[in-house]
Structures are given as structure tokens and as C-alpha cells.
Amino acid sequence: MTSDEWRVTRRTVYEPVLVTHHSSLITCSAFTLIEIMVVIALLSLIVIALMGVFNTTQAAFRASITQTDVLESGRAAMDLIAQDLKEMSPSFGQTNLADNNFRGAVNFNIANFTAYPALHQSLVGISDPSFQRTNIVENFFILSSGNNNGVPTWYGTGYAVYLSPINLYSLYRFSTSRPMASANSASNLFYADFQNFLKFPNNTNYSRLMDGVVDLRVRAFDANGAQIVFNRNNILTNSMVFSGEFIPGEVGCLFYSNALPASVEIEMATLEDRSLQRAESLAVAGQSPSPSVPAQWQYLQNQAGKVHVFRQRVAIPNFDPAAYQ
């Protein structure tokens, strides 16, 4: 075969194949408009799903951080209260129940803050209005003794929750002291200093512990573990007087002389920060939360699921069983 014949044969055999192959490449190198729209729609669905997962994860993360902060603050406050209760001491002073002006030194006191209405919250998952959580705030006073730079001293410690338009349900701790040698020092800690503290803000011997304490209750128990709910005044010097029942099971009391509770139970309920901030934003200028402020009060009533409850029983080391004989 000559060279000319070889060239003709080469063009005839191979050239159409090369052209056909190149044409097929050009045909398959692009997407149609419908294909592009389908891809965009699928990508949009994927992005929306990922955003939903991201938002859920972020909400769960924020909720866990909020709960951690609330739990840490609540436990710190409970530990502080428990430590103060453990230092409770008897005054061994005389008292005269017939004299309403002076009943002697008070060792321990529980009272209801009647100025603040009880906050009723509907329980989660229960539509019956008769089943509600009733939140009340009590104040209490603790007498203890110690040595201050070599001087025997009486110490008075108290706790109370205050309402204001800016800071809702703020828990405050009151603390003061008087030398034992001064006249009526132990009595004045309760009848003068602590009562002045309850007229907040006319007193400076206090510190603000935390906000959002919608419930604070204290219960006294005897040596047998039974709650003390009635007067016990077998002898003059170890009397206990009760001011009445706030709600079923919650009573006010005064302990005198050598009378102390064998143990004290503390119950505290705190509102989560986000719910607390929302409630504060609904405040009416110059008014504390109450049924007279409908928006704020209604919001607080519907936040039972955002309330964390702490409860602790504290044994009183200085308890004297002879006080109950």
C-alpha cells in the first residue's frame, strides 16, 4: 500500500470516530434550567433542616446554662442559710408572755410577709385551677453567740424577700451584733435591729443574695421529727408562741430562753433568669408585682415550669431536749 493510499484509509476510518466522540462531549457538558432549580430547592431544604437543628441545639445549650446558673446560685444561698441555722444559740433569758411589750430575747423566729400577696401558679399539664402551687415568702431571724475580739457577743441574722418594680423577689440577708454586756442586747437584736431591717430600705446591715426567689418557707421540727405547729410553754423560761397558720402546714413561731428547734427545714423556689427578666420588663413604673399589675402578675402565674425548688433539712447542734420536758 502506497503512502497516499494509507492517508486516505486513515482519514476514512479514524476521522469520523474522532469527530463523533468530540460531539458527544459537547452535548453532555451542561445542566438544564430545571436541573439547576431542583438542586437549589434541595439545597434550600437541607439548609432549613440544618438551621432547625442548630436553633434547637442552641436553645438546649442556653437552657442548660441558665439552669446551671440558677442551681449554683440556689445551692450557694441554701448553704449560707444552713450555716447560719447551725450556729443558732439559746439566750437562756427570762420571758413574760403576759407582757406584750417585752417577751425577752428571741432565739428563733418565723413570720409571713403579709404585705406581699401569695403567688399562685398553675401546674404544668394540669388544667384544674384548684391544683395550684402557692408561693409565699417568709422572713426568719436567728440568734447566735460568739466572741468578737475577745468580747462575748450576740449575733443576729435574718433573711427576707422583698418586691420592687426593678428587682423581683430579691433575697436579702441581714446581720448585726451587740456585746453581751450591753443592756437587753439579745432582745434588741430582734425587737429593734431586725424589725428595722424589715422596714427596708431603712437599714444598711444587709446584703442582696439573689433575685427571683418567689417562694421561701421555713419549718421547725422537734426531737421526734414532728413539725412544731402549736404552743409549748410548759415552763416560763422555754416558751414557744405561734402567730397562726399562713396556709395549711405553714406557721409563724417565736422561740425563747433555752427553746430551740431540733431541726429546721428550708424550702426555696427560684425563677429562671430569662423568665425573671421578662417579668421585670412588664413592670409598671413605681408598682411592685401584684394582682393590680395584670400583665406582670399573669405572666408570673404561668411560669411554674420555670421554677426550681430547693429543700434542705438542717440539724441544730445546740438543741436541748430538756426544753421540751
DRENPA-857312 format. One record per residue (C-alpha): x, y, z. Coordinates in steps of 0.02 Angstrom, whole numbers, plus 32768, in hexadecimal, padded with zeros to 4 digits. Example, Ala and Ser with C-alpha at 12.3 -4.5 7.8 and 13.67 -1.06 7.14 Angstrom:
@x 8267 y 7F1F z 8186 .
@x 82AC y 7FCB z 8165 .
This chain:
@x 8000 y 8000 z 8000 .
@x 8044 y 80A8 z 7FCD .
@x 804F y 813B z 8043 .
@x 7FC2 y 8195 z 7FEB .
@x 7F51 y 8101 z 7FFD .
@x 7F7D y 80F5 z 80B7 .
@x 7F4E y 81AA z 80D4 .
@x 7EA5 y 8193 z 8081 .
@x 7E82 y 80F9 z 80E6 .
@x 7EB3 y 8150 z 8188 .
@x 7E41 y 81E2 z 8168 .
@x 7DB2 y 8170 z 8139 .
@x 7DC0 y 80FE z 81CF .
@x 7DF6 y 816C z 825E .
@x 7DBB y 821A z 823C .
@x 7CFE y 81FD z 824D .
@x 7D1C y 81A7 z 82F3 .
@x 7D7D y 823A z 8338 .
@x 7CFA y 82B6 z 82FF .
@x 7C6B y 824F z 8348 .
@x 7CC4 y 823E z 83EF .
@x 7CE5 y 82F9 z 83F8 .
@x 7C2F y 831E z 83CF .
@x 7BF3 y 82B0 z 845E .
@x 7C63 y 830E z 84D8 .
@x 7C15 y 83B3 z 84A9 .
@x 7B65 y 836D z 84BD .
@x 7B80 y 832F z 8575 .
@x 7BDF y 83C5 z 85BF .
@x 7B49 y 8432 z 85FD .
@x 7AAE y 842B z 8672 .
@x 7A00 y 845D z 8645 .
@x 79A3 y 84E6 z 86A2 .
@x 792E y 8467 z 86F2 .
@x 79C1 y 8405 z 8737 .
@x 7A0C y 84A2 z 8783 .
@x 7965 y 84D0 z 87D4 .
@x 7954 y 8422 z 881E .
@x 7A03 y 842A z 8868 .
@x 79E1 y 84D6 z 88B3 .
@x 793E y 8498 z 8900 .
@x 7996 y 8401 z 894C .
@x 7A22 y 846D z 8991 .
@x 79A1 y 84E4 z 89DC .
@x 794B y 8454 z 8A34 .
@x 79F1 y 8417 z 8A79 .
@x 7A1F y 84C5 z 8AB8 .
@x 7974 y 84DC z 8B0A .
@x 7984 y 8433 z 8B61 .
@x 7A34 y 845D z 8B9D .
@x 79F8 y 8505 z 8BDF .
@x 796D y 84AE z 8C40 .
@x 79EA y 8436 z 8C8D .
@x 7A60 y 84C6 z 8CB5 .
@x 79D7 y 852E z 8D08 .
@x 799C y 8499 z 8D6F .
@x 7A4E y 8477 z 8DA6 .
@x 7A69 y 852D z 8DD4 .
@x 79C5 y 8533 z 8E36 .
@x 79F4 y 8496 z 8E96 .
@x 7AA2 y 84DC z 8EB8 .
@x 7A5C y 8582 z 8EF9 .
@x 79DD y 8526 z 8F64 .
@x 7A65 y 84B9 z 8FB1 .
@x 7AD2 y 8551 z 8FD5 .
@x 7A3E y 85AB z 9025 .
@x 7A14 y 8515 z 9090 .
@x 7AC9 y 8504 z 90C4 .
@x 7ACE y 85BB z 90FC .
@x 7A29 y 85AA z 915A .
@x 7A61 y 850A z 91AF .
@x 7B09 y 8552 z 91E2 .
@x 7ABA y 85F0 z 9229 .
@x 7A33 y 858F z 9283 .
@x 7AAD y 8514 z 92D0 .
@x 7B21 y 859F z 9308 .
@x 7A8F y 85F9 z 935D .
@x 7A53 y 8558 z 93AE .
@x 7B01 y 8531 z 93F0 .
@x 7B0E y 85DF z 943C .
@x 7A64 y 85D0 z 9490 .
@x 7A8E y 8522 z 94D1 .
@x 7B32 y 8560 z 951C .
@x 7AD8 y 85EE z 9576 .
@x 7A55 y 8576 z 95BA .
@x 7AD9 y 84FF z 95FF .
@x 7B20 y 858D z 9669 .
@x 7A77 y 85AF z 96BD .
@x 7A8C y 85C4 z 977A .
@x 7A14 y 85CF z 980F .
@x 7A0F y 8674 z 986C .
@x 79DB y 8627 z 9915 .
@x 7983 y 86CB z 993A .
@x 78E3 y 86DE z 999D .
@x 7843 y 8706 z 9942 .
@x 7796 y 873C z 9976 .
@x 770E y 870A z 98FD .
@x 768E y 8775 z 9955 .
@x 76EF y 8811 z 9928 .
@x 76D6 y 8839 z 9870 .
@x 7757 y 88C4 z 9875 .
@x 77E9 y 8856 z 98A6 .
@x 77F6 y 879A z 9896 .
@x 78B0 y 8788 z 98AC .
@x 7936 y 8756 z 9830 .
@x 78FB y 86F7 z 9796 .
@x 7967 y 8663 z 9764 .
@x 790E y 863B z 96C2 .
@x 787C y 8689 z 9666 .
@x 7816 y 865E z 95CB .
@x 7796 y 86D9 z 9586 .
@x 7735 y 86F4 z 94E6 .
@x 774C y 8791 z 947F .
@x 7694 y 87BE z 9478 .
@x 76B6 y 885A z 9411 .
@x 76D6 y 87ED z 9379 .
@x 7647 y 8786 z 932E .
@x 7662 y 86CC z 9312 .
@x 7690 y 86A0 z 925F .
@x 7624 y 8612 z 921B .
@x 766C y 85B4 z 9187 .
@x 7610 y 8535 z 911C .
@x 766D y 848F z 9116 .
@x 76AE y 8452 z 906F .
@x 7638 y 83D6 z 901D .
@x 75A9 y 83F4 z 909A .
@x 7516 y 845D z 9062 .
@x 74B3 y 8453 z 9105 .
@x 74C6 y 84FF z 9159 .
@x 74B1 y 84B0 z 9205 .
@x 755B y 845B z 91F2 .
@x 75D8 y 84E9 z 91F8 .
@x 767F y 850D z 9245 .
@x 766E y 8591 z 92CD .
@x 770D y 85F7 z 92E4 .
@x 7724 y 865A z 9385 .
@x 77B9 y 86B8 z 93C8 .
@x 77E6 y 86AD z 9480 .
@x 786A y 870B z 94E1 .
@x 78CB y 86BD z 9570 .
@x 7945 y 86F1 z 95F8 .
@x 79D4 y 868E z 9646 .
@x 7A2C y 86B7 z 96E9 .
@x 7ADE y 8677 z 9702 .
@x 7B6E y 869A z 9778 .
@x 7C28 y 86A9 z 9762 .
@x 7CC5 y 8708 z 978C .
@x 7CF3 y 87A9 z 9733 .
@x 7DA7 y 87DB z 9757 .
@x 7D9C y 8792 z 9805 .
@x 7CF2 y 87DF z 982B .
@x 7C5E y 8768 z 9843 .
@x 7BE0 y 879B z 97C0 .
@x 7B2F y 8776 z 9787 .
@x 7B14 y 8769 z 96CB .
@x 7A70 y 8782 z 9671 .
@x 7A55 y 873F z 95C1 .
@x 79B8 y 874E z 955B .
@x 7976 y 8728 z 94AD .
@x 78E9 y 877C z 944D .
@x 78A9 y 8788 z 939B .
@x 787A y 8833 z 9356 .
@x 7815 y 8867 z 92BE .
@x 783B y 88FF z 9256 .
@x 7813 y 8934 z 91A3 .
@x 78CA y 8921 z 9171 .
@x 7907 y 8888 z 91D1 .
@x 7882 y 8802 z 91E3 .
@x 7883 y 8792 z 927D .
@x 7931 y 87C2 z 92BA .
@x 7975 y 875C z 934C .
@x 79D3 y 87C3 z 93CE .
@x 7A3D y 878E z 9462 .
@x 7A41 y 87FB z 94FE .
@x 7ACE y 87F0 z 957D .
@x 7AF9 y 8854 z 9618 .
@x 7B45 y 883C z 96C5 .
@x 7B44 y 8884 z 9775 .
@x 7BB9 y 8862 z 980A .
@x 7B6A y 87EF z 9889 .
@x 7B93 y 886A z 9915 .
@x 7B22 y 88F1 z 98CB .
@x 7A71 y 8900 z 9911 .
@x 79F1 y 8892 z 98BA .
@x 7A6E y 8870 z 982F .
@x 7A22 y 87C9 z 97F7 .
@x 7971 y 880E z 9800 .
@x 799B y 88AB z 979E .
@x 79E6 y 8844 z 9711 .
@x 7939 y 8806 z 96E7 .
@x 78C2 y 888C z 9727 .
@x 7929 y 8920 z 96E9 .
@x 79AB y 88F3 z 9667 .
@x 794E y 8869 z 960A .
@x 78A7 y 88C4 z 960C .
@x 78FE y 895C z 95C3 .
@x 7947 y 88EF z 953A .
@x 7898 y 88B4 z 950E .
@x 786C y 896A z 94E9 .
@x 78E1 y 8961 z 9454 .
@x 793A y 89C9 z 9417 .
@x 7950 y 8A25 z 94BC .
@x 79DF y 89B5 z 94F1 .
@x 7A8F y 899C z 94AE .
@x 7AC3 y 88FA z 9506 .
@x 7A91 y 888A z 9477 .
@x 7ACF y 883C z 93D6 .
@x 7A6D y 880B z 933C .
@x 7A87 y 8753 z 9315 .
@x 7A1F y 872F z 9279 .
@x 7981 y 875D z 9219 .
@x 78ED y 86F4 z 91E5 .
@x 78CA y 869E z 928D .
@x 780E y 868C z 9277 .
@x 77FA y 8615 z 930B .
@x 7853 y 860B z 93B4 .
@x 7814 y 859D z 9442 .
@x 7860 y 8565 z 94E5 .
@x 781B y 84DA z 9555 .
@x 7851 y 84AC z 9606 .
@x 7857 y 83F6 z 9643 .
@x 7868 y 83A7 z 96EE .
@x 78D9 y 8319 z 9726 .
@x 785F y 8296 z 96E3 .
@x 7860 y 82E2 z 9635 .
@x 77AF y 8329 z 9645 .
@x 778C y 83D9 z 9609 .
@x 776B y 8450 z 9699 .
@x 76C0 y 849B z 9675 .
@x 767B y 84CA z 9720 .
@x 76AE y 852B z 97BC .
@x 771F y 84D5 z 983A .
@x 7736 y 8536 z 98DA .
@x 7747 y 84B5 z 9964 .
@x 77B8 y 8528 z 99C7 .
@x 77CE y 85E2 z 99C1 .
@x 787E y 85E3 z 997D .
@x 786E y 8575 z 98E4 .
@x 77D3 y 85B3 z 988E .
@x 77A2 y 85A7 z 97D7 .
@x 771A y 8617 z 9792 .
@x 76C7 y 8603 z 96E9 .
@x 767A y 8691 z 9686 .
@x 7607 y 8625 z 961E .
@x 7600 y 85C1 z 957D .
@x 7627 y 861B z 94D9 .
@x 75F0 y 858A z 946A .
@x 75D6 y 84D4 z 94A0 .
@x 7675 y 8496 z 94F2 .
@x 76CE y 853F z 94F9 .
@x 76D3 y 8596 z 95A3 .
@x 772B y 8627 z 95F5 .
@x 7787 y 860D z 9699 .
@x 77F7 y 865B z 971D .
@x 7874 y 85F7 z 9786 .
@x 78B0 y 863C z 982E .
@x 792C y 8614 z 98BA .
@x 7975 y 8564 z 98A2 .
@x 78F7 y 852E z 981E .
@x 793B y 8506 z 9771 .
@x 78FA y 8498 z 96E6 .
@x 7952 y 83F1 z 96D3 .
@x 795A y 840C z 9618 .
@x 7920 y 848B z 9599 .
@x 78E7 y 846C z 94E7 .
@x 7903 y 84F0 z 9462 .
@x 78A3 y 84F6 z 93BF .
@x 78D1 y 8575 z 933B .
@x 788F y 8586 z 928A .
@x 78E8 y 85F1 z 9208 .
@x 78B3 y 862E z 915D .
@x 7926 y 8617 z 90C6 .
@x 7982 y 86B3 z 908C .
@x 792F y 86C2 z 8FE1 .
@x 7881 y 86B7 z 902D .
@x 78B5 y 8730 z 90B6 .
@x 78F4 y 87B0 z 9038 .
@x 7855 y 879F z 8FD2 .
@x 77EC y 87BE z 906F .
@x 7855 y 8857 z 909C .
@x 783A y 889F z 8FEE .
@x 777E y 8899 z 900D .
@x 778A y 8900 z 90AC .
@x 7722 y 899D z 90C2 .
@x 7787 y 8A33 z 90FD .
@x 7782 y 8A44 z 91BA .
@x 771B y 89A6 z 91D9 .
@x 7751 y 88FE z 921C .
@x 770A y 885F z 91CC .
@x 765C y 883C z 920F .
@x 75AF y 8816 z 91CA .
@x 75A0 y 88D2 z 91AC .
@x 7625 y 88C1 z 9124 .
@x 75CA y 8845 z 90B2 .
@x 764C y 8828 z 902A .
@x 76DD y 8804 z 909E .
@x 7676 y 879F z 911A .
@x 7625 y 8736 z 9091 .
@x 76CF y 8710 z 9047 .
@x 7716 y 86D8 z 90EF .
@x 767F y 866A z 910F .
@x 76A3 y 860A z 906E .
@x 775B y 85E9 z 9092 .
@x 7750 y 8552 z 9105 .
@x 77B9 y 84EE z 908A .
@x 7847 y 856C z 909D .
@x 7851 y 855F z 915B .
@x 78D8 y 84F7 z 91B1 .
@x 78B5 y 84BB z 9262 .
@x 793D y 849D z 92E4 .
@x 791D y 8445 z 938A .
@x 7994 y 841B z 9417 .
@x 7982 y 83DE z 94CB .
@x 7A03 y 8426 z 9545 .
@x 7A26 y 83DB z 95F0 .
@x 7A41 y 845A z 967E .
@x 7ADB y 8428 z 96E5 .
@x 7AAC y 8494 z 977C .
@x 79FF y 8447 z 978E .
@x 79D6 y 8418 z 9843 .
@x 7955 y 838D z 9859 .
@x 7938 y 83C8 z 990C .
@x 78DE y 8460 z 98C7 .
@x 784D y 83EF z 9896 .
@x 783B y 8394 z 993E .
